[in-house]
Structure formats: structure tokens, C-alpha cells
Amino acid sequence: MNRSFRKHFVAAAVIASACLGAAQAQTAPGAATGNAPQQGRQFDPARMAERVNRHLADLKQKLQISASQEAAWTSFANAMQPPANMQRPDRQALGAMTTPERLDQMRAMRDRRNAEMDRRADATKAFYAQLSPEQKKTFDTETARMFQHGPRGGHGGHGPQGGNR
């Protein structure tokens, strides 16, 4: 469940910040992905925030944000920050639930992810409207690149052949 949450969170950040996430394709459980399992790796909100800020700084430099755009940039950058209350779902608790309870819990998690994505999309559109045509081209190029190559510069398991992250 945590991997699913992270996948959706990261996709939202990519669309909005041009620097995180990838397409949300999944493979069947147990399918060969070419990626080592990430079991034992703990989700680190501070590390994620650091990555987001590093990517945002890079994007800001590429866009050459003007003084008149600074307020729009600040609003956008703030909206791209990982939510403070992002938590790993308790797999043991989910496993102890009845199927209807588990489905309701999963639906609630999906609704929270969707609300977060909507918030980021709205912030991105408002920021995008403040960009010059040349800046829009740069922003479009940077966001498209993430869907083509993944957040780490390689295909890294994202896309139709990709693995679970």
C-alpha cells in the first residue's frame, strides 16, 4: 500500500514540478521487473522533501523566474512540498480488516491521493499561466522528460514494462 501511495504522490510531483514521478503503469504481482525489491527501504519524508526542493531549484533556474513571477513561483513551490501527514499504511491493520473494511480504507486512501493531486494540478495550472511562452516550452520539456526517462535519468522501471515503486 505504501508503494502505491508513493507512486501516486511522485506522479503528482512530476506533473507539477517536472522533477518527480513517472507514469503510473503497474505490473502484475510477482512479475519480473528487473528491479531489486525495495523491502527494507524505509520511506523518508525528509529525503523526499530534499529531493523535491533540489528539483524545484533546478527548475527555477531553467525557467529564469523574473521578480514579477516570484510570488507565483513561491505559491507553486509550496504546493509541491510533500504533505506533512503522509504516512505509511499499516499493512498489518489492513490485513486484519474484513474485505469490506479494507476496501473502504483503500478507497479513503485513494481519495486523499486524488485530492492531493487535484491541489497540485490547480497550483501548477495557476503557475503555468504566469509563464512566458518560452518558459512554458521549458516547463513542458522538463515535465515531458520525466515521463520518458523517469525521475533518476533512466527508465528505472517506469512505464509499461516498469516495476513497482
Buried (B, 14 or more C-beta within 10 A) or exposed (E): BBBBBBBBBBBBBBBBBBBBBBBBBBBEEEEEBEEEEBEEEEBEBEEBBEBBBEBBEBBBEBBEBEEEBEEBBEBBBEBBBBEEEBEEBEEEEBEEEEEEEBEEBBEEBEEBBEEBBEBBBEBBEEBBEBBEEEBBEBBEEBBEBBBEBBBEEEBBBBBEEBBBB
